[in-house]
Amino acid sequence: MQEKAPVSTPNPLGNASLALGIASSSLVFGLAVCALTAVRQGWIRLGATPLFVCGASGAFLGLLAVVVGAAGMFGASRSRGTAIVGIVLGLIGICLFLGAAGQAAGGG
């Protein structure tokens, strides 16, 4: 008797998680580089508030990516690869924000 492999259907929650994770990690990475450069050059006081607000918004996108990706893990016969990658990228965005904020607050 031949067994059929389960049909894997697209996972819209996983795809959304992946998109949010990519947006979060890339946005926070760019802002973290800018913030750490500002700390080294001494002009962080001028741009601290906008950098923090934009970085926190990017970290929030990462949190959304984690939540949506976790929701995308559940469901019968759905591919989970994009949800897993979205969760990882969302966590990377959150960790980058926390690390850069800690470095900027410490003064380098």
Secondary structure by P-SEA (a helix, b strand, c coil): cccccccccccaaaaaaaaaaaaaaaaaaaaaaaaaaaaaaccccccaaaaaaaaaaaaaaaaaaaaaaaaacccccccaaaaaaaaaaaaaaaaaaaaaaaaaaacc
